[in-house]
Amino acid sequence: MLNEQIDEREADLEEREAEDEEREAEDEGLSEEYKAAVIDELQAKFQLATADNIGVITREMIGPSPNSGLLTDESLQRLALGSDQMLRDARRNGCKRSAFSVLENNLALCVREALPGCNVVNHPTRAKAMGKPKFAGFGFAIKRRRPARP
């Protein structure tokens, strides 16, 4: 039984190392084309908050399931550099931030470029910030644009 557990853990470790190597090989950074598409979506959906309160956090932009976040799945896929696994990890409740740090950092980069002057707060652990309940990750002082009324 103990040998089976050891073998299982070794197989898990090998699989994770292979995934990490694959990510590093793909990790050329966010292309200008992808960045421009995400920035366009951010500018269309969000504006700077009038107060310096955190209006949106990373987890709200990602959402807990496909098509449930504030950003489209296409944009999230671009931010994750095409990694389905990273996007699934980001949506998994209780997942460590290191599993989707590329997506999270690319999102913060795009928000800073799309909305210059936006206050971006990074909490390495759960903490309160500027009117938002406890959260871990990036918080952005932006708010959703209201759709134009017909």
C-alpha positions as CSV (number, residue, x, y, z in Angstrom):
1,M,0.0,0.0,0.0
2,L,2.8,2.4,0.9
3,N,4.6,1.6,-2.3
4,E,1.5,2.3,-4.3
5,Q,1.1,5.8,-2.6
6,I,4.8,6.5,-3.3
7,D,4.4,5.5,-7.0
8,E,1.3,7.6,-7.3
9,R,3.0,10.7,-5.8
10,E,6.0,10.2,-8.1
11,A,3.7,10.0,-11.1
12,D,1.9,13.1,-10.0
13,L,5.2,15.0,-9.6
14,E,6.4,13.9,-13.0
15,E,3.2,15.0,-14.6
16,R,3.4,18.5,-12.9
17,E,7.0,18.9,-14.0
18,A,6.0,18.1,-17.5
19,E,3.2,20.7,-17.4
20,D,5.6,23.3,-15.9
21,E,8.1,22.6,-18.7
22,E,5.3,22.9,-21.3
23,R,4.2,26.2,-19.8
24,E,7.7,27.6,-19.8
25,A,8.1,26.6,-23.4
26,E,4.9,28.4,-24.3
27,D,5.6,31.4,-22.1
28,E,6.7,34.0,-24.6
29,G,4.6,36.6,-22.9
30,L,1.4,38.3,-23.9
31,S,1.5,39.1,-27.6
32,E,0.6,42.7,-28.7
33,E,-2.4,41.4,-30.6
34,Y,-3.8,39.6,-27.6
35,K,-3.0,42.5,-25.3
36,A,-4.8,45.0,-27.7
37,A,-7.9,42.7,-27.8
38,V,-8.1,42.5,-24.0
39,I,-7.5,46.2,-23.5
40,D,-10.3,47.0,-26.0
41,E,-12.7,44.8,-24.0
42,L,-11.6,46.3,-20.7
43,Q,-12.1,49.9,-22.0
44,A,-15.6,48.9,-23.3
45,K,-16.7,47.3,-20.1
46,F,-15.0,49.3,-17.3
47,Q,-14.2,52.9,-16.3
48,L,-12.2,54.4,-13.5
49,A,-14.1,54.5,-10.2
50,T,-14.9,58.0,-8.9
51,A,-13.6,57.1,-5.5
52,D,-10.4,55.2,-4.8
53,N,-12.4,52.2,-3.7
54,I,-11.7,48.7,-5.1
55,G,-14.6,47.9,-7.3
56,V,-13.5,44.7,-9.0
57,I,-11.1,41.9,-7.9
58,T,-9.4,39.3,-10.1
59,R,-11.7,36.5,-9.1
60,E,-14.8,38.5,-10.2
61,M,-13.3,39.0,-13.6
62,I,-12.5,35.3,-14.0
63,G,-15.7,33.9,-12.5
64,P,-16.3,30.5,-11.0
65,S,-17.3,28.8,-14.2
66,P,-17.2,29.4,-18.0
67,N,-19.0,32.5,-19.2
68,S,-19.7,33.6,-15.6
69,G,-16.9,36.2,-15.2
70,L,-16.8,39.9,-16.1
71,L,-14.4,39.2,-18.9
72,T,-15.2,36.9,-21.9
73,D,-13.6,33.4,-21.9
74,E,-11.7,34.4,-25.1
75,S,-10.0,37.2,-23.2
76,L,-9.3,35.0,-20.2
77,Q,-7.8,32.4,-22.6
78,R,-5.5,35.1,-24.1
79,L,-4.4,36.3,-20.6
80,A,-3.6,32.6,-19.7
81,L,-1.5,32.4,-22.9
82,G,-3.8,29.7,-24.2
83,S,-3.5,27.4,-21.2
84,D,-6.8,25.6,-20.5
85,Q,-5.3,24.1,-17.3
86,M,-4.4,27.6,-16.0
87,L,-7.9,28.9,-16.6
88,R,-9.5,25.8,-14.9
89,D,-7.1,26.3,-11.9
90,A,-8.1,30.0,-11.7
91,R,-11.7,29.1,-11.5
92,R,-11.2,26.4,-8.9
93,N,-12.2,27.5,-5.4
94,G,-9.2,27.4,-3.0
95,C,-6.6,27.2,-5.8
96,K,-3.3,28.8,-4.9
97,R,-2.6,32.0,-6.8
98,S,0.7,30.6,-8.1
99,A,-1.2,28.2,-10.3
100,F,-2.6,31.1,-12.4
101,S,-0.1,33.9,-11.7
102,V,0.6,34.4,-15.4
103,L,-3.1,35.1,-16.1
104,E,-3.3,37.3,-13.0
105,N,-0.2,39.3,-13.9
106,N,-1.3,39.7,-17.5
107,L,-4.7,41.0,-16.3
108,A,-3.1,43.6,-14.0
109,L,-0.8,44.7,-16.9
110,C,-3.8,45.1,-19.3
111,V,-5.9,47.0,-16.7
112,R,-3.0,49.4,-16.0
113,E,-2.7,50.1,-19.8
114,A,-6.4,50.2,-20.5
115,L,-7.2,52.5,-17.6
116,P,-4.2,54.7,-16.8
117,G,-4.3,56.0,-13.3
118,C,-6.2,53.0,-12.0
119,N,-5.3,52.1,-8.4
120,V,-4.2,48.5,-8.5
121,V,-3.8,46.7,-5.1
122,N,-2.1,43.4,-4.7
123,H,-2.8,41.3,-1.6
124,P,-0.5,38.3,-1.2
125,T,-2.9,37.0,1.5
126,R,-6.5,37.8,2.3
127,A,-6.9,41.4,3.6
128,K,-9.4,44.2,3.4
129,A,-8.7,47.1,1.2
130,M,-10.3,50.4,0.3
131,G,-14.0,49.4,0.9
132,K,-13.8,45.8,-0.4
133,P,-14.2,42.8,2.0
134,K,-11.3,40.5,2.5
135,F,-9.8,39.2,-0.8
136,A,-6.5,37.8,-2.0
137,G,-5.0,38.8,-5.3
138,F,-5.4,42.0,-7.4
139,G,-8.0,44.6,-6.7
140,F,-8.8,47.3,-9.2
141,A,-10.3,50.8,-8.6
142,I,-12.7,50.5,-11.6
143,K,-16.4,50.1,-12.1
144,R,-18.5,48.5,-14.7
145,R,-19.9,50.8,-17.4
146,R,-23.6,51.0,-17.6
147,P,-25.0,49.9,-20.9
148,A,-26.6,52.7,-23.0
149,R,-30.3,52.9,-22.7
150,P,-32.3,52.6,-25.9
